[in-house]
Amino acid sequence: MMIRTLSTLECTKLLAANRTGHLACAKDAQPYVVCFNYAYADSHLYAFSLPGKKIDWMRANPLVCAQVEEHTNRRGWRSVIVDGRYEELTDRIGHKVQRDHAWSVLSKHADWWEPGALKPVTPPVSDSLPHVFFRILVEKVSGREASE
Protein backbone atom coordinates (compact mmCIF):
# COMPACT_ATOMS: atom_id res chain seq x y z
CA MET A 1 0.00 0.00 0.00
CA MET A 2 1.28 3.44 -0.90
CA ILE A 3 0.08 6.66 0.73
CA ARG A 4 0.50 10.05 -0.89
CA THR A 5 -0.57 13.59 -0.08
CA LEU A 6 -3.24 15.14 -2.31
CA SER A 7 -2.69 18.60 -3.76
CA THR A 8 -5.08 21.42 -2.87
CA LEU A 9 -6.64 21.10 -6.34
CA GLU A 10 -7.17 17.35 -5.87
CA CYS A 11 -8.77 18.01 -2.47
CA THR A 12 -11.10 20.60 -3.97
CA LYS A 13 -12.10 18.25 -6.79
CA LEU A 14 -12.91 15.49 -4.28
CA LEU A 15 -15.06 17.88 -2.24
CA ALA A 16 -16.91 19.00 -5.38
CA ALA A 17 -17.47 15.44 -6.62
CA ASN A 18 -19.10 14.20 -3.41
CA ARG A 19 -22.22 15.03 -1.42
CA THR A 20 -21.81 13.21 1.91
CA GLY A 21 -19.22 13.57 4.63
CA HIS A 22 -18.71 13.70 8.37
CA LEU A 23 -18.99 16.96 10.28
CA ALA A 24 -17.26 17.40 13.64
CA CYS A 25 -17.97 20.12 16.16
CA ALA A 26 -17.11 20.55 19.84
CA LYS A 27 -18.63 22.13 22.91
CA ASP A 28 -17.24 22.21 26.45
CA ALA A 29 -14.27 20.05 25.34
CA GLN A 30 -16.63 17.31 24.09
CA PRO A 31 -16.43 16.36 20.36
CA TYR A 32 -19.49 15.42 18.32
CA VAL A 33 -19.41 13.89 14.82
CA VAL A 34 -22.34 13.40 12.44
CA CYS A 35 -22.89 12.47 8.80
CA PHE A 36 -24.08 15.36 6.67
CA ASN A 37 -25.03 16.11 3.09
CA TYR A 38 -23.41 19.13 1.50
CA ALA A 39 -22.65 20.85 -1.78
CA TYR A 40 -19.26 22.48 -2.42
CA ALA A 41 -18.97 25.88 -4.11
CA ASP A 42 -16.78 28.99 -3.80
CA SER A 43 -14.64 27.64 -0.91
CA HIS A 44 -17.69 26.69 1.18
CA LEU A 45 -19.52 23.51 2.09
CA TYR A 46 -23.24 24.41 1.95
CA ALA A 47 -25.68 22.40 4.04
CA PHE A 48 -29.18 22.35 5.46
CA SER A 49 -30.55 20.99 8.73
CA LEU A 50 -33.28 21.14 11.29
CA PRO A 51 -32.32 22.60 14.67
CA GLY A 52 -30.74 20.17 17.09
CA LYS A 53 -27.52 19.28 18.86
CA LYS A 54 -25.28 19.86 15.81
CA ILE A 55 -26.68 23.36 15.16
CA ASP A 56 -26.65 24.28 18.87
CA TRP A 57 -23.02 23.23 19.22
CA MET A 58 -21.86 25.00 16.06
CA ARG A 59 -23.60 28.17 17.21
CA ALA A 60 -21.70 27.92 20.51
CA ASN A 61 -18.36 27.12 18.84
CA PRO A 62 -18.15 27.84 15.10
CA LEU A 63 -14.80 26.06 14.62
CA VAL A 64 -15.56 22.79 12.86
CA CYS A 65 -13.92 20.02 10.89
CA ALA A 66 -15.35 18.00 7.99
CA GLN A 67 -14.12 14.80 6.40
CA VAL A 68 -15.04 13.44 2.97
CA GLU A 69 -13.82 10.12 1.58
CA GLU A 70 -14.00 7.97 -1.51
CA HIS A 71 -13.20 4.30 -1.79
CA THR A 72 -11.33 3.34 -4.93
CA ASN A 73 -10.34 -0.02 -6.36
CA ARG A 74 -9.90 -2.82 -3.83
CA ARG A 75 -8.46 -1.35 -0.64
CA GLY A 76 -7.71 2.09 -2.05
CA TRP A 77 -9.22 5.31 -0.74
CA ARG A 78 -8.97 9.08 -0.85
CA SER A 79 -9.81 11.31 2.09
CA VAL A 80 -10.00 15.07 2.56
CA ILE A 81 -10.09 16.98 5.84
CA VAL A 82 -11.50 20.51 6.00
CA ASP A 83 -10.78 22.85 8.89
CA GLY A 84 -13.41 25.54 8.77
CA ARG A 85 -15.84 27.91 10.35
CA TYR A 86 -19.63 27.52 10.69
CA GLU A 87 -21.65 30.38 9.23
CA GLU A 88 -25.42 30.32 9.67
CA LEU A 89 -27.42 31.75 6.79
CA THR A 90 -30.36 33.19 8.65
CA ASP A 91 -33.69 34.21 7.19
CA ARG A 92 -33.10 37.88 8.03
CA ILE A 93 -32.34 41.05 6.12
CA GLY A 94 -28.73 41.11 5.03
CA HIS A 95 -28.49 37.34 4.49
CA LYS A 96 -31.00 36.87 1.65
CA VAL A 97 -28.39 36.78 -1.13
CA GLN A 98 -26.25 34.25 0.75
CA ARG A 99 -29.27 32.11 1.65
CA ASP A 100 -30.53 32.17 -1.95
CA HIS A 101 -27.06 31.18 -3.14
CA ALA A 102 -27.03 28.24 -0.68
CA TRP A 103 -30.45 27.16 -1.98
CA SER A 104 -29.19 27.41 -5.57
CA VAL A 105 -26.02 25.37 -4.89
CA LEU A 106 -27.81 22.68 -2.87
CA SER A 107 -30.83 22.32 -5.16
CA LYS A 108 -28.67 21.32 -8.14
CA HIS A 109 -28.58 17.82 -6.64
CA ALA A 110 -31.45 15.36 -6.35
CA ASP A 111 -32.87 14.93 -2.85
CA TRP A 112 -30.62 17.72 -1.53
CA TRP A 113 -33.02 18.33 1.36
CA GLU A 114 -32.58 14.81 2.80
CA PRO A 115 -31.70 14.06 5.54
CA GLY A 116 -31.52 17.69 6.70
CA ALA A 117 -35.28 18.09 6.64
CA LEU A 118 -35.93 14.80 8.41
CA LYS A 119 -35.80 14.34 12.15
CA PRO A 120 -36.51 11.19 14.15
CA VAL A 121 -39.64 12.62 15.78
CA THR A 122 -43.32 12.49 14.99
CA PRO A 123 -44.22 14.44 11.81
CA PRO A 124 -46.34 17.17 13.47
CA VAL A 125 -43.32 18.26 15.56
CA SER A 126 -40.77 18.12 12.72
CA ASP A 127 -43.09 19.96 10.32
CA SER A 128 -43.17 22.98 12.64
CA LEU A 129 -39.41 23.38 13.14
CA PRO A 130 -37.59 26.09 11.17
CA HIS A 131 -35.00 24.93 8.68
CA VAL A 132 -31.40 26.10 9.06
CA PHE A 133 -29.20 26.82 6.06
CA PHE A 134 -25.51 27.02 6.87
CA ARG A 135 -22.13 26.89 5.26
CA ILE A 136 -18.67 25.92 6.36
CA LEU A 137 -15.99 28.34 5.24
CA VAL A 138 -13.08 26.16 4.12
CA GLU A 139 -10.08 27.72 5.87
CA LYS A 140 -7.66 24.81 5.40
CA VAL A 141 -7.83 21.62 3.39
CA SER A 142 -5.60 18.54 3.32
CA GLY A 143 -5.93 15.07 1.89
CA ARG A 144 -4.36 11.67 1.43
CA GLU A 145 -4.72 8.82 -1.00
CA ALA A 146 -3.94 5.14 -0.47
CA SER A 147 -3.36 2.83 -3.41
CA GLU A 148 -1.96 -0.64 -3.93
Residue frames as a rotation matrix with the C-alpha (Angstrom) as fourth column:
MET 1
0.588 0.809 0.000 0.00
0.809 -0.588 0.000 0.00
0.000 0.000 -1.000 0.00
MET 2
-0.616 -0.741 0.269 1.28
0.744 -0.659 -0.112 3.44
0.260 0.131 0.957 -0.90
ILE 3
0.440 0.691 -0.574 0.08
0.811 -0.580 -0.076 6.66
-0.386 -0.432 -0.816 0.73
ARG 4
-0.601 -0.610 0.516 0.50
0.753 -0.650 0.108 10.05
0.269 0.453 0.850 -0.89
THR 5
-0.443 0.383 -0.811 -0.57
0.363 -0.751 -0.552 13.59
-0.820 -0.539 0.194 -0.08
LEU 6
0.208 0.604 0.770 -3.24
0.977 -0.092 -0.192 15.14
-0.045 0.792 -0.609 -2.31
SER 7
-0.841 -0.424 0.335 -2.69
0.472 -0.878 0.076 18.60
0.262 0.222 0.939 -3.76
THR 8
-0.688 0.608 -0.396 -5.08
-0.096 -0.617 -0.781 21.42
-0.719 -0.499 0.483 -2.87
LEU 9
-0.450 0.512 -0.732 -6.64
-0.892 -0.222 0.394 21.10
0.039 0.830 0.556 -6.34
GLU 10
-0.653 0.184 -0.734 -7.17
-0.037 0.961 0.274 17.35
0.756 0.206 -0.621 -5.87
CYS 11
-0.850 0.350 -0.394 -8.77
0.461 0.133 -0.877 18.01
-0.254 -0.927 -0.275 -2.47
THR 12
-0.570 0.635 -0.521 -11.10
-0.528 -0.769 -0.360 20.60
-0.629 0.070 0.774 -3.97
LYS 13
-0.493 0.364 -0.790 -12.10
-0.727 0.327 0.604 18.25
0.478 0.872 0.104 -6.79
LEU 14
-0.786 0.191 -0.588 -12.91
0.372 0.906 -0.203 15.49
0.493 -0.379 -0.783 -4.28
LEU 15
-0.752 0.532 -0.390 -15.06
0.183 -0.400 -0.898 17.88
-0.634 -0.746 0.203 -2.24
ALA 16
-0.459 0.568 -0.683 -16.91
-0.805 -0.591 0.050 19.00
-0.375 0.572 0.729 -5.38
ALA 17
-0.581 0.162 -0.798 -17.47
-0.524 0.676 0.519 15.44
0.623 0.719 -0.308 -6.62
ASN 18
-0.725 0.267 -0.635 -19.10
0.549 0.781 -0.298 14.20
0.417 -0.565 -0.712 -3.41
ARG 19
-0.098 0.803 0.588 -22.22
-0.227 -0.593 0.772 15.03
0.969 -0.058 0.241 -1.42
THR 20
0.889 0.438 -0.134 -21.81
-0.020 0.328 0.944 13.21
0.458 -0.837 0.300 1.91
GLY 21
-0.220 -0.975 0.012 -19.22
-0.061 0.001 -0.998 13.57
0.974 -0.221 -0.060 4.63
HIS 22
0.233 0.192 -0.953 -18.71
0.920 0.273 0.280 13.70
0.314 -0.943 -0.113 8.37
LEU 23
0.175 -0.074 0.982 -18.99
-0.076 -0.995 -0.062 16.96
0.982 -0.063 -0.179 10.28
ALA 24
-0.047 -0.282 -0.958 -17.26
0.920 0.361 -0.151 17.40
0.388 -0.889 0.242 13.64
CYS 25
0.205 0.096 0.974 -17.97
-0.221 -0.965 0.142 20.12
0.953 -0.245 -0.177 16.16
ALA 26
-0.410 -0.396 -0.822 -17.11
0.707 0.432 -0.560 20.55
0.577 -0.810 0.103 19.84
LYS 27
0.289 0.478 0.829 -18.63
-0.324 -0.766 0.555 22.13
0.901 -0.429 -0.067 22.91
ASP 28
0.638 -0.079 0.766 -17.24
-0.770 -0.052 0.636 22.21
-0.011 -0.995 -0.094 26.45
ALA 29
-0.351 -0.933 0.083 -14.27
-0.905 0.360 0.226 20.05
-0.241 0.004 -0.971 25.34
GLN 30
-0.140 0.374 0.917 -16.63
0.013 0.927 -0.376 17.31
-0.990 -0.041 -0.134 24.09
PRO 31
-0.863 -0.184 -0.471 -16.43
-0.450 -0.144 0.881 16.36
-0.230 0.972 0.042 20.36
TYR 32
0.102 0.916 0.388 -19.49
-0.069 0.396 -0.916 15.42
-0.992 0.067 0.103 18.32
VAL 33
-0.850 -0.417 -0.322 -19.41
-0.372 0.043 0.927 13.89
-0.373 0.908 -0.192 14.82
VAL 34
0.156 0.935 0.318 -22.34
-0.049 0.329 -0.943 13.40
-0.986 0.132 0.097 12.44
CYS 35
-0.524 -0.155 0.837 -22.89
0.798 0.254 0.547 12.47
-0.297 0.955 -0.009 8.80
PHE 36
0.065 0.597 -0.800 -24.08
0.015 -0.802 -0.597 15.36
-0.998 0.027 -0.061 6.67
ASN 37
0.250 0.089 0.964 -25.03
0.955 0.143 -0.261 16.11
-0.162 0.986 -0.049 3.09
TYR 38
0.090 -0.321 -0.943 -23.41
0.116 -0.937 0.330 19.13
-0.989 -0.140 -0.047 1.50
ALA 39
0.766 -0.053 0.640 -22.65
0.638 -0.051 -0.768 20.85
0.073 0.997 -0.006 -1.78
TYR 40
-0.044 -0.881 -0.471 -19.26
0.695 -0.366 0.619 22.48
-0.718 -0.300 0.629 -2.42
ALA 41
0.485 0.092 0.870 -18.97
0.756 -0.543 -0.365 25.88
0.439 0.835 -0.333 -4.11
ASP 42
0.401 -0.341 0.850 -16.78
-0.066 -0.936 -0.345 28.99
0.914 0.082 -0.398 -3.80
SER 43
-0.590 -0.807 -0.024 -14.64
-0.109 0.109 -0.988 27.64
0.800 -0.581 -0.152 -0.91
HIS 44
-0.425 0.529 0.735 -17.69
-0.896 -0.129 -0.425 26.69
-0.130 -0.839 0.529 1.18
LEU 45
-0.900 0.364 -0.240 -19.52
0.327 0.928 0.179 23.51
0.287 0.082 -0.954 2.09
TYR 46
-0.546 0.789 0.281 -23.24
-0.772 -0.604 0.196 24.41
0.325 -0.110 0.939 1.95
ALA 47
-0.853 0.279 -0.442 -25.68
0.368 0.921 -0.129 22.40
0.371 -0.273 -0.888 4.04
PHE 48
-0.237 0.909 0.343 -29.18
-0.638 -0.412 0.651 22.35
0.733 -0.065 0.677 5.46
SER 49
-0.796 -0.056 -0.603 -30.55
0.353 0.766 -0.537 20.99
0.491 -0.641 -0.590 8.73
LEU 50
0.518 0.848 0.114 -33.28
0.218 -0.260 0.941 21.14
0.827 -0.462 -0.320 11.29
PRO 51
0.139 -0.459 0.878 -32.32
-0.837 -0.527 -0.143 22.60
0.529 -0.715 -0.458 14.67
GLY 52
0.914 0.095 -0.394 -30.74
0.110 0.877 0.468 20.17
0.389 -0.471 0.792 17.09
LYS 53
0.725 -0.659 -0.201 -27.52
0.376 0.134 0.917 19.28
-0.577 -0.740 0.345 18.86
LYS 54
-0.033 -0.778 0.628 -25.28
0.994 0.042 0.104 19.86
-0.107 0.627 0.771 15.81
ILE 55
0.193 0.184 0.964 -26.68
0.491 -0.869 0.068 23.36
0.850 0.460 -0.258 15.16
ASP 56
0.981 0.190 0.042 -26.65
0.049 -0.449 0.892 24.28
0.188 -0.873 -0.449 18.87
TRP 57
0.523 -0.845 -0.112 -23.02
0.588 0.262 0.765 23.23
-0.617 -0.466 0.634 19.22
MET 58
-0.182 -0.607 0.773 -21.86
0.968 -0.249 0.033 25.00
0.173 0.754 0.633 16.06
ARG 59
0.573 0.414 0.707 -23.60
0.261 -0.910 0.322 28.17
0.777 0.001 -0.630 17.21
ALA 60
0.976 -0.204 -0.080 -21.70
0.041 -0.189 0.981 27.92
-0.216 -0.960 -0.176 20.51
ASN 61
0.029 -1.000 -0.012 -18.36
-0.144 -0.016 0.989 27.12
-0.989 -0.027 -0.144 18.84
PRO 62
0.776 0.421 -0.469 -18.15
-0.461 -0.129 -0.878 27.84
-0.430 0.898 0.094 15.10
LEU 63
-0.243 -0.908 -0.341 -14.80
-0.962 0.181 0.204 26.06
-0.123 0.378 -0.918 14.62
VAL 64
0.669 0.571 0.476 -15.56
-0.455 0.821 -0.345 22.79
-0.587 0.014 0.809 12.86
CYS 65
-0.613 -0.787 -0.074 -13.92
-0.593 0.396 0.701 20.02
-0.523 0.474 -0.709 10.89
ALA 66
0.625 0.775 -0.089 -15.35
-0.641 0.445 -0.625 18.00
-0.445 0.448 0.775 7.99
GLN 67
-0.557 -0.752 0.352 -14.12
-0.406 0.616 0.675 14.80
-0.724 0.233 -0.649 6.40
VAL 68
0.615 0.663 -0.426 -15.04
-0.705 0.221 -0.674 13.44
-0.353 0.715 0.603 2.97
GLU 69
-0.415 -0.785 0.460 -13.82
-0.454 0.617 0.643 10.12
-0.789 0.058 -0.612 1.58
GLU 70
0.512 0.451 -0.731 -14.00
-0.856 0.338 -0.391 7.97
0.070 0.826 0.559 -1.51
HIS 71
0.171 -0.437 0.883 -13.20
-0.192 0.864 0.465 4.30
-0.966 -0.249 0.064 -1.79
THR 72
0.110 -0.241 -0.964 -11.33
-0.989 -0.119 -0.083 3.34
-0.095 0.963 -0.252 -4.93
ASN 73
0.387 0.064 -0.920 -10.34
-0.498 0.854 -0.150 -0.02
0.776 0.516 0.363 -6.36
ARG 74
0.054 -0.278 -0.959 -9.90
0.462 0.858 -0.223 -2.82
0.885 -0.431 0.175 -3.83
ARG 75
0.234 -0.020 -0.972 -8.46
0.971 -0.048 0.235 -1.35
-0.051 -0.999 0.009 -0.64
GLY 76
-0.696 -0.583 0.419 -7.71
0.640 -0.768 -0.006 2.09
0.325 0.264 0.908 -2.05
TRP 77
0.429 0.813 -0.394 -9.22
0.896 -0.438 0.070 5.31
-0.115 -0.383 -0.916 -0.74
ARG 78
-0.537 -0.480 0.694 -8.97
0.454 -0.857 -0.243 9.08
0.712 0.184 0.678 -0.85
SER 79
0.304 0.600 -0.740 -9.81
0.951 -0.150 0.270 11.31
0.051 -0.786 -0.616 2.09
VAL 80
-0.344 -0.336 0.877 -10.00
0.318 -0.920 -0.228 15.07
0.883 0.200 0.424 2.56
ILE 81
-0.065 0.251 -0.966 -10.09
0.986 -0.132 -0.101 16.98
-0.153 -0.959 -0.239 5.84
VAL 82
-0.001 0.156 0.988 -11.50
0.375 -0.916 0.146 20.51
0.927 0.371 -0.057 6.00
ASP 83
-0.494 -0.059 -0.867 -10.78
0.827 -0.339 -0.448 22.85
-0.267 -0.939 0.217 8.89
GLY 84
-0.517 0.378 0.768 -13.41
0.440 -0.652 0.617 25.54
0.734 0.657 0.171 8.77
ARG 85
-0.960 0.237 -0.148 -15.84
-0.028 -0.608 -0.793 27.91
-0.278 -0.758 0.591 10.35
TYR 86
-0.346 0.928 0.137 -19.63
0.930 0.358 -0.078 27.52
-0.121 0.100 -0.988 10.69
GLU 87
-0.965 0.173 -0.198 -21.65
-0.194 -0.977 0.092 30.38
-0.177 0.127 0.976 9.23
GLU 88
-0.367 0.911 0.189 -25.42
0.679 0.401 -0.615 30.32
-0.636 -0.097 -0.766 9.67
LEU 89
-0.952 0.144 0.268 -27.42
0.137 -0.583 0.801 31.75
0.272 0.800 0.535 6.79
THR 90
-0.650 0.705 -0.285 -30.36
0.378 -0.025 -0.925 33.19
-0.659 -0.709 -0.250 8.65
ASP 91
-0.202 0.712 0.673 -33.69
0.940 -0.053 0.337 34.21
0.276 0.701 -0.658 7.19
ARG 92
0.383 0.245 -0.891 -33.10
0.600 -0.799 0.038 37.88
-0.703 -0.549 -0.452 8.03
ILE 93
0.998 -0.048 0.037 -32.34
-0.009 -0.724 -0.690 41.05
0.060 0.688 -0.723 6.12
GLY 94
0.383 -0.923 -0.026 -28.73
-0.897 -0.379 0.227 41.11
-0.220 -0.064 -0.974 5.03
HIS 95
-0.478 -0.549 0.686 -28.49
-0.409 0.830 0.380 37.34
-0.777 -0.099 -0.621 4.49
LYS 96
0.543 0.836 0.083 -31.00
-0.313 0.293 -0.903 36.87
-0.779 0.464 0.421 1.65
VAL 97
0.510 -0.406 -0.758 -28.39
-0.835 -0.023 -0.550 36.78
0.206 0.913 -0.351 -1.13
GLN 98
-0.595 -0.790 0.148 -26.25
-0.799 0.561 -0.218 34.25
0.089 -0.248 -0.965 0.75
ARG 99
-0.332 0.567 0.753 -29.27
-0.318 0.685 -0.656 32.11
-0.888 -0.457 -0.048 1.65
ASP 100
0.725 0.598 -0.341 -30.53
-0.485 0.091 -0.870 32.17
-0.489 0.796 0.356 -1.95
HIS 101
0.076 -0.794 -0.603 -27.06
-0.932 0.158 -0.326 31.18
0.354 0.587 -0.728 -3.14
ALA 102
-0.714 -0.291 0.636 -27.03
-0.576 0.761 -0.298 28.24
-0.397 -0.580 -0.712 -0.68
TRP 103
0.231 0.896 0.379 -30.45
-0.273 0.434 -0.859 27.16
-0.934 0.095 0.345 -1.98
SER 104
0.688 0.007 -0.726 -29.19
-0.722 -0.091 -0.686 27.41
-0.071 0.996 -0.058 -5.57
VAL 105
-0.343 -0.913 -0.221 -26.02
-0.898 0.388 -0.207 25.37
0.275 0.127 -0.953 -4.89
LEU 106
-0.676 0.103 0.729 -27.81
-0.405 0.775 -0.485 22.68
-0.615 -0.624 -0.482 -2.87
SER 107
0.274 0.949 0.156 -30.83
-0.349 0.249 -0.903 22.32
-0.896 0.194 0.400 -5.16
LYS 108
0.039 -0.342 -0.939 -28.67
-0.998 0.037 -0.055 21.32
0.054 0.939 -0.340 -8.14
HIS 109
-0.866 -0.432 -0.252 -28.58
-0.400 0.901 -0.170 17.82
0.300 -0.046 -0.953 -6.64
ALA 110
-0.024 0.896 -0.444 -31.45
-0.187 0.433 0.882 15.36
0.982 0.104 0.157 -6.35
ASP 111
0.618 0.426 -0.660 -32.87
0.505 0.429 0.749 14.93
0.602 -0.797 0.050 -2.85
TRP 112
-0.337 -0.832 0.440 -30.62
0.181 -0.516 -0.837 17.72
0.924 -0.202 0.325 -1.53
TRP 113
-0.007 0.451 0.893 -33.02
-0.766 -0.576 0.285 18.33
0.642 -0.682 0.349 1.36
GLU 114
0.949 0.272 -0.159 -32.58
-0.122 0.782 0.611 14.81
0.290 -0.561 0.776 2.80
PRO 115
-0.142 0.604 -0.784 -31.70
0.828 0.507 0.240 14.06
0.543 -0.615 -0.572 5.54
GLY 116
-0.925 -0.370 0.081 -31.52
0.273 -0.799 -0.535 17.69
0.263 -0.473 0.841 6.70
ALA 117
-0.476 0.821 0.315 -35.28
-0.708 -0.571 0.416 18.09
0.521 -0.025 0.853 6.64
LEU 118
0.374 0.588 -0.717 -35.93
-0.066 0.788 0.612 14.80
0.925 -0.182 0.334 8.41
LYS 119
-0.475 -0.456 0.752 -35.80
-0.785 -0.165 -0.597 14.34
0.397 -0.874 -0.280 12.15
PRO 120
-0.660 0.199 -0.724 -36.51
0.218 0.973 0.069 11.19
0.719 -0.113 -0.686 14.15
VAL 121
-0.853 0.518 -0.063 -39.64
-0.097 -0.277 -0.956 12.62
-0.513 -0.809 0.286 15.78
THR 122
-0.108 0.896 0.430 -43.32
0.753 0.356 -0.553 12.49
-0.649 0.264 -0.714 14.99
PRO 123
-0.373 -0.098 0.923 -44.22
0.880 -0.352 0.318 14.44
0.294 0.931 0.217 11.81
PRO 124
0.691 0.670 0.269 -46.34
0.578 -0.737 0.350 17.17
0.433 -0.086 -0.897 13.47
VAL 125
0.680 -0.511 -0.527 -43.32
0.295 -0.467 0.834 18.26
-0.671 -0.722 -0.166 15.56
SER 126
-0.325 -0.904 0.278 -40.77
0.640 0.007 0.768 18.12
-0.697 0.428 0.576 12.72
ASP 127
0.008 0.395 0.919 -43.09
0.949 -0.293 0.118 19.96
0.316 0.871 -0.377 10.32
SER 128
0.891 0.452 0.041 -43.17
0.408 -0.838 0.363 22.98
0.198 -0.306 -0.931 12.64
LEU 129
0.361 -0.830 -0.427 -39.41
0.528 -0.195 0.826 23.38
-0.769 -0.523 0.368 13.14
PRO 130
0.814 -0.122 -0.568 -37.59
-0.450 -0.751 -0.483 26.09
-0.367 0.649 -0.666 11.17
HIS 131
0.781 -0.569 0.256 -35.00
0.618 0.648 -0.444 24.93
0.087 0.505 0.858 8.68
VAL 132
0.595 -0.682 -0.425 -31.40
-0.171 -0.624 0.762 26.10
-0.786 -0.381 -0.488 9.06
PHE 133
0.858 -0.468 0.213 -29.20
0.311 0.143 -0.940 26.82
0.410 0.872 0.268 6.06
PHE 134
0.710 -0.694 -0.124 -25.51
-0.236 -0.400 0.886 27.02
-0.664 -0.599 -0.447 6.87
ARG 135
0.806 -0.563 -0.181 -22.13
-0.059 0.229 -0.972 26.89
0.589 0.794 0.151 5.26
ILE 136
0.675 -0.719 -0.166 -18.67
0.448 0.220 0.867 25.92
-0.587 -0.659 0.471 6.36
LEU 137
0.808 -0.517 -0.281 -15.99
-0.586 -0.668 -0.458 28.34
0.049 0.535 -0.843 5.24
VAL 138
0.806 -0.587 -0.073 -13.08
0.573 0.805 -0.156 26.16
0.150 0.084 0.985 4.12
GLU 139
0.845 -0.535 0.005 -10.08
-0.495 -0.778 0.387 27.72
-0.203 -0.329 -0.922 5.87
LYS 140
-0.321 -0.947 0.021 -7.66
-0.888 0.309 0.340 24.81
-0.328 0.090 -0.940 5.40
VAL 141
0.817 0.565 -0.114 -7.83
-0.565 0.746 -0.353 21.62
-0.114 0.353 0.929 3.39
SER 142
-0.388 -0.921 0.033 -5.60
-0.890 0.384 0.246 18.54
-0.240 0.066 -0.969 3.32
GLY 143
0.724 0.687 -0.061 -5.93
-0.673 0.685 -0.279 15.07
-0.150 0.244 0.958 1.89
ARG 144
-0.459 -0.805 0.375 -4.36
-0.656 0.592 0.468 11.67
-0.600 -0.031 -0.800 1.43
GLU 145
0.534 0.539 -0.651 -4.72
-0.826 0.497 -0.266 8.82
0.180 0.680 0.711 -1.00
ALA 146
-0.187 -0.535 0.824 -3.94
-0.548 0.753 0.365 5.14
-0.816 -0.383 -0.434 -0.47
SER 147
0.614 0.334 -0.715 -3.36
-0.785 0.355 -0.508 2.83
0.085 0.873 0.480 -3.41
GLU 148
0.685 -0.354 0.637 -1.96
0.025 0.885 0.465 -0.64
-0.728 -0.302 0.615 -3.93
